[in-house]
Amino acid sequence: MKKTFFKPIATSVIEPYAVLPESRVVIQSQKEVFCIFPKAFLPDLEQLYVSFNDALPIVEAGIMKGENLIPSHALALSFFLSDRLPSVSLSLEESLQYLSRENMIFPSSLPLGIVRVMYNNLTLGWAKHLGNRVNNYYPQSSRLRMKWK
């Protein structure tokens, strides 16, 4: 029996975060990771995965945690990003805090949940606003380690 690595799913899973053209589909891997993939290559996806693995033209959209999608950093930087998302614009100092993964507090007027973090109209990544605190979703491996003054 042939092993299946991916399966196509409904785009509604990532609709709050991304706007996909007709030429793209959402696929789910065995690890509950959702990815955006060119529809034209869908019939050959399994063979492409076996042959090229890390070189596939895939944008990771996010991962399921319980019933919620945690959007990936790659999606935040992609062309598929939705303009309908709540966002917060940060100052330079706040942006450096975010990129360093330091503790932050967002304005109470901001809706609770996943928000797009921006500086000068550029998306930096994601955060989850919880009211009294913020979960920073900037990748730990990419954080700034140098102190800025």
Backbone torsions as a table, in degrees:
resi	resn	phi	psi	omega
1	MET	NA	135.4	-177.6
2	LYS	-73.3	132.6	179.1
3	LYS	-80.4	131.5	179.9
4	THR	-104.1	123.6	-179.3
5	PHE	-91.0	-31.6	-174.5
6	PHE	-133.7	155.3	171.3
7	LYS	-140.4	139.2	177.0
8	PRO	-68.4	143.9	177.5
9	ILE	-134.7	172.4	179.3
10	ALA	-67.9	141.3	-179.6
11	THR	-70.8	-9.8	-177.8
12	SER	-60.9	-22.2	179.6
13	VAL	-61.1	-37.8	-177.1
14	ILE	-108.9	5.3	-177.7
15	GLU	-53.1	-38.5	179.3
16	PRO	-63.2	-22.6	-172.8
17	TYR	-106.8	-23.9	-172.4
18	ALA	-140.2	150.7	172.8
19	VAL	-115.6	115.1	-175.4
20	LEU	-102.3	137.0	172.1
21	PRO	-72.2	165.3	180.0
22	GLU	-58.4	-24.0	-176.0
23	SER	-80.6	2.7	-178.2
24	ARG	-122.3	150.2	175.8
25	VAL	-130.2	162.6	174.5
26	VAL	-102.6	131.6	177.5
27	ILE	-122.2	154.8	179.8
28	GLN	-119.5	131.1	177.3
29	SER	-86.9	176.0	178.8
30	GLN	-65.7	-20.6	-176.9
31	LYS	-94.8	20.2	179.6
32	GLU	64.8	22.5	176.1
33	VAL	-93.3	132.5	179.1
34	PHE	-101.6	135.9	-176.8
35	CYS	-132.3	155.2	175.3
36	ILE	-103.1	130.2	-172.2
37	PHE	-138.7	146.1	177.1
38	PRO	-63.0	127.2	-177.7
39	LYS	-60.4	-34.5	-177.1
40	ALA	-61.7	-28.2	-178.1
41	PHE	-95.1	1.1	-175.7
42	LEU	-56.2	-42.8	179.7
43	PRO	-61.6	-25.8	-177.3
44	ASP	-103.1	10.5	-173.1
45	LEU	-57.4	-46.5	-177.4
46	GLU	-61.3	-45.1	180.0
47	GLN	-67.0	-39.1	177.0
48	LEU	-61.9	-41.2	-180.0
49	TYR	-63.0	-45.0	-180.0
50	VAL	-64.6	-39.0	-176.0
51	SER	-78.9	-41.6	-170.6
52	PHE	-115.3	-16.0	179.5
53	ASN	38.7	-90.1	-173.5
54	ASP	-77.9	-7.6	-177.1
55	ALA	-100.6	15.7	-179.9
56	LEU	-71.5	147.0	177.7
57	PRO	-79.0	67.1	-175.1
58	ILE	-117.8	138.9	169.4
59	VAL	-106.5	117.5	177.1
60	GLU	-68.2	126.0	-177.0
61	ALA	-93.1	-32.2	-179.5
62	GLY	160.3	-175.2	-178.7
63	ILE	-135.5	144.5	179.6
64	MET	-82.1	130.3	171.7
65	LYS	-122.4	103.6	-173.4
66	GLY	68.2	-121.6	178.4
67	GLU	-103.8	6.3	-176.6
68	ASN	-110.3	141.4	174.2
69	LEU	-87.6	126.8	171.9
70	ILE	-96.9	108.4	-176.3
71	PRO	-65.5	146.2	-177.5
72	SER	-84.0	161.9	177.1
73	HIS	-65.6	-35.3	178.4
74	ALA	-60.1	-38.1	178.2
75	LEU	-66.6	-38.4	179.2
76	ALA	-60.7	-30.7	-177.5
77	LEU	-98.7	3.4	-175.4
78	SER	-87.7	168.6	176.4
79	PHE	-76.9	-9.8	-176.1
80	PHE	-87.8	-2.7	-174.7
81	LEU	-59.2	133.5	-179.2
82	SER	-80.5	142.0	176.3
83	ASP	-82.4	-9.4	-176.7
84	ARG	-81.4	-5.8	-176.7
85	LEU	-71.7	144.1	171.1
86	PRO	-65.5	140.2	-178.9
87	SER	-137.9	160.0	177.0
88	VAL	-129.2	129.8	176.7
89	SER	-95.3	128.9	-176.9
90	LEU	-107.0	154.0	172.0
91	SER	-74.3	173.7	178.5
92	LEU	-60.6	-45.2	-179.6
93	GLU	-62.9	-43.8	178.6
94	GLU	-65.8	-37.0	178.4
95	SER	-63.1	-41.4	178.0
96	LEU	-65.8	-35.6	174.3
97	GLN	-61.9	-46.2	-179.7
98	TYR	-61.2	-47.7	-178.0
99	LEU	-67.7	-20.0	176.0
100	SER	-91.4	-3.9	-178.5
101	ARG	62.2	35.6	176.2
102	GLU	-82.4	162.5	178.3
103	ASN	-63.4	139.6	-178.8
104	MET	-138.1	161.2	171.9
105	ILE	-130.8	129.6	177.8
106	PHE	-95.3	161.8	177.4
107	PRO	-59.2	143.5	-179.1
108	SER	-67.8	-18.7	178.6
109	SER	-72.7	-17.0	-179.9
110	LEU	-72.5	136.2	179.4
111	PRO	-63.1	150.2	177.2
112	LEU	-73.2	149.9	178.7
113	GLY	114.5	-163.3	-177.6
114	ILE	-71.3	130.7	176.8
115	VAL	-130.7	151.5	175.3
116	ARG	-85.5	131.3	-179.8
117	VAL	-100.0	128.1	-173.9
118	MET	-130.9	155.0	170.8
119	TYR	-139.7	125.8	-179.1
120	ASN	50.3	44.6	180.0
121	ASN	64.2	17.5	174.6
122	LEU	-110.6	133.5	179.6
123	THR	-77.0	128.2	177.0
124	LEU	-95.6	-33.0	-177.8
125	GLY	161.2	-151.1	-175.4
126	TRP	-121.3	156.3	170.2
127	ALA	-149.3	156.6	175.6
128	LYS	-110.9	115.2	-179.5
129	HIS	-84.3	121.3	-177.6
130	LEU	-112.1	11.1	-179.5
131	GLY	93.9	-75.4	-177.8
132	ASN	-89.4	-7.0	177.7
133	ARG	-157.9	175.3	-177.3
134	VAL	-131.8	132.0	169.8
135	ASN	-91.3	117.8	-178.0
136	ASN	-86.7	121.9	179.9
137	TYR	-99.5	12.5	175.8
138	TYR	-65.4	137.0	-175.4
139	PRO	-58.9	128.6	179.9
140	GLN	-55.9	-39.2	-176.9
141	SER	-70.0	-17.4	-178.2
142	SER	-103.9	-0.8	-173.4
143	ARG	-62.8	153.4	174.7
144	LEU	-74.7	133.5	178.9
145	ARG	-108.1	-16.5	-179.2
146	MET	-81.4	140.8	177.3
147	LYS	-83.8	134.3	-179.7
148	TRP	-107.8	146.8	177.0
149	LYS	-125.5	NA	NA
